[in-house]
Amino acid sequence: MEGMGRQAGPANREALGKEMKIAGQVAVVTGGGSGLGRAMALGLAREGAKVLIADVREAEGKKVLAEIQPLGGAGELFVGDVSKEKTAKELVDFCVGRLKGLDILINNAGLRMEEHEDGVYENWRCLRMRPAHELPVEEWDLVLNVNLRAVFLCTHFALSPMIQRRRGTIISISSNAGSRGVPGKSAYCASKHAVEGLMKTVAEEMRDHGISANAIHPGSRVNVDGRGGLSPDVVVPLVLFLCSQDNPTITGKTISAKDWNERKEEEQVKD
Ligand SMILES: NC(=O)c1ccc[n+]([C@@H]2O[C@H](COP(=O)([O-])OP(=O)(O)OC[C@H]3O[C@@H](n4cnc5c(N)ncnc54)[C@H](O)[C@@H]3O)[C@@H](O)[C@H]2O)c1
């Protein structure tokens, strides 16, 4: 985190000006079929956003779509691998055609790297940690393709409709590993460092277009696989806040959701 609380913690929210409603905004959540992506998709739908879930796994995407409907929300599913240029373009075209816009892009789809404990490792979701000299080159490529190339591709194609409408929110999911080295996770760390640099650059490029670009991370391990950690919902309040910025003040930052939530609690205690 880069001093985010000091600049834009909840205590400063009043100074940030008018907030935009999330209801009616169109959001794409890549990797929306599980974990953090599912939590963000449901959080946005609860606020009345129209949510397009983009996931390589159709069955998982359908389950989340079924959860959105009882919330009274509108949702759609796009099945595909967003690290492919053609697919990323089709995703944005599908969104603009079917949902009539694209206001929010959440670049969440990602491959994790974990200790090899149980032998169950599926390369669409999680790769085994190993030192750089032992990491197969194809696994490096796989992680960089999903965790970085896909973020670039989706951002690249989403920017045109956002620029046309002079508004947009881009949020990319990073990690603590975006600012430090973690033995065994060279590809993951490199991808998350790069994603943070990409968001900072896009933020500068889009400053006069009403479009924000930030990286956020949970702040600690999230329990997406029964191995303990924070709830995937940890990121939702921060995502909702960033998506409700009108004329965005917060852009080009990397923000820890855990820190954000803790400051909110501190603020409530003071009240
Ligand atoms: N779980 C954690 O502790 C943690 C911590 C920090 C950051 N993150 C980041 O959060 C993001 C989500 O991770 P998660 O833990 O919820 O993982 P997850 O595996 O539960 O969810 C990732 C989703 O992305 C989808 N996906 C993978 N490759 C894809 C592709 N090429 N195209 C489209 N969809 C694809 C998967 O099908 C899956 O539904 C990742 O970027 C991850 O690096 C996770």
The ligand as an SDF file (V2000), in Angstrom:
LIG
                    3D

 44 48  0  0  0  0  0  0  0  0999 V2000
   -6.7390  -15.7690   -2.7000 N   0  0  0  0  0  0  0  0  0  0  0  0
   -5.8130  -14.9460   -2.1830 C   0  0  0  0  0  0  0  0  0  0  0  0
   -5.3300  -15.1180   -1.0530 O   0  0  0  0  0  0  0  0  0  0  0  0
   -5.3500  -13.7630   -3.0010 C   0  0  0  0  0  0  0  0  0  0  0  0
   -4.5070  -12.8260   -2.3660 C   0  0  0  0  0  0  0  0  0  0  0  0
   -4.0730  -11.7300   -3.0910 C   0  0  0  0  0  0  0  0  0  0  0  0
   -4.4800  -11.5550   -4.4000 C   0  0  0  0  0  0  0  0  0  0  0  0
   -5.2880  -12.4770   -4.9930 N   0  0  0  0  0  0  0  0  0  0  0  0
   -5.6630  -12.2370   -6.3890 C   0  0  0  0  0  0  0  0  0  0  0  0
   -7.0680  -12.2220   -6.4840 O   0  0  0  0  0  0  0  0  0  0  0  0
   -7.4660  -12.6190   -7.7920 C   0  0  0  0  0  0  0  0  0  0  0  0
   -8.5420  -13.6970   -7.6980 C   0  0  0  0  0  0  0  0  0  0  0  0
   -7.9690  -14.8200   -7.0490 O   0  0  0  0  0  0  0  0  0  0  0  0
   -8.8200  -15.8660   -6.1990 P   0  0  0  0  0  0  0  0  0  0  0  0
   -8.0030  -16.1600   -5.0120 O   0  0  0  0  0  0  0  0  0  0  0  0
  -10.2280  -15.4020   -6.0570 O   0  0  0  0  0  0  0  0  0  0  0  0
   -8.6850  -17.1430   -7.1560 O   0  0  0  0  0  0  0  0  0  0  0  0
   -9.7400  -18.1550   -7.7670 P   0  0  0  0  0  0  0  0  0  0  0  0
   -8.9210  -19.2130   -8.4040 O   0  0  0  0  0  0  0  0  0  0  0  0
  -10.7660  -18.5530   -6.7630 O   0  0  0  0  0  0  0  0  0  0  0  0
  -10.4770  -17.2870   -8.8800 O   0  0  0  0  0  0  0  0  0  0  0  0
   -9.8700  -16.9530  -10.0840 C   0  0  0  0  0  0  0  0  0  0  0  0
  -10.9270  -17.0550  -11.1770 C   0  0  0  0  0  0  0  0  0  0  0  0
  -10.3150  -16.6520  -12.4120 O   0  0  0  0  0  0  0  0  0  0  0  0
  -10.7250  -17.5430  -13.4290 C   0  0  0  0  0  0  0  0  0  0  0  0
   -9.7050  -17.5540  -14.4670 N   0  0  0  0  0  0  0  0  0  0  0  0
   -8.4450  -18.0520  -14.3820 C   0  0  0  0  0  0  0  0  0  0  0  0
   -7.8070  -17.8700  -15.5310 N   0  0  0  0  0  0  0  0  0  0  0  0
   -8.6570  -17.2200  -16.3760 C   0  0  0  0  0  0  0  0  0  0  0  0
   -8.5760  -16.7610  -17.7100 C   0  0  0  0  0  0  0  0  0  0  0  0
   -7.4580  -16.9330  -18.4220 N   0  0  0  0  0  0  0  0  0  0  0  0
   -9.6490  -16.1390  -18.2700 N   0  0  0  0  0  0  0  0  0  0  0  0
  -10.7910  -15.9900  -17.5470 C   0  0  0  0  0  0  0  0  0  0  0  0
  -10.9360  -16.4190  -16.2690 N   0  0  0  0  0  0  0  0  0  0  0  0
   -9.8820  -17.0300  -15.6960 C   0  0  0  0  0  0  0  0  0  0  0  0
  -10.8640  -18.8980  -12.7360 C   0  0  0  0  0  0  0  0  0  0  0  0
  -11.7150  -19.7610  -13.4630 O   0  0  0  0  0  0  0  0  0  0  0  0
  -11.4330  -18.4950  -11.3880 C   0  0  0  0  0  0  0  0  0  0  0  0
  -12.8480  -18.5070  -11.4100 O   0  0  0  0  0  0  0  0  0  0  0  0
   -6.1970  -13.0840   -8.4940 C   0  0  0  0  0  0  0  0  0  0  0  0
   -5.7290  -12.0380   -9.3330 O   0  0  0  0  0  0  0  0  0  0  0  0
   -5.2250  -13.3260   -7.3530 C   0  0  0  0  0  0  0  0  0  0  0  0
   -3.8840  -13.1550   -7.7400 O   0  0  0  0  0  0  0  0  0  0  0  0
   -5.7380  -13.5760   -4.3140 C   0  0  0  0  0  0  0  0  0  0  0  0
  1  2  1  0
  2  3  2  0
  2  4  1  0
  4  5  1  0
  4 44  2  0
  5  6  2  0
  6  7  1  0
  7  8  2  0
  8  9  1  0
  8 44  1  0
  9 10  1  0
  9 42  1  0
 10 11  1  0
 11 12  1  0
 11 40  1  0
 12 13  1  0
 13 14  1  0
 14 15  2  0
 14 16  1  0
 14 17  1  0
 17 18  1  0
 18 19  2  0
 18 20  1  0
 18 21  1  0
 21 22  1  0
 22 23  1  0
 23 24  1  0
 23 38  1  0
 24 25  1  0
 25 26  1  0
 25 36  1  0
 26 27  1  0
 26 35  1  0
 27 28  2  0
 28 29  1  0
 29 30  1  0
 29 35  2  0
 30 31  1  0
 30 32  2  0
 32 33  1  0
 33 34  2  0
 34 35  1  0
 36 37  1  0
 36 38  1  0
 38 39  1  0
 40 41  1  0
 40 42  1  0
 42 43  1  0
M  CHG  2   8   1  16  -1
M  END
$$$$
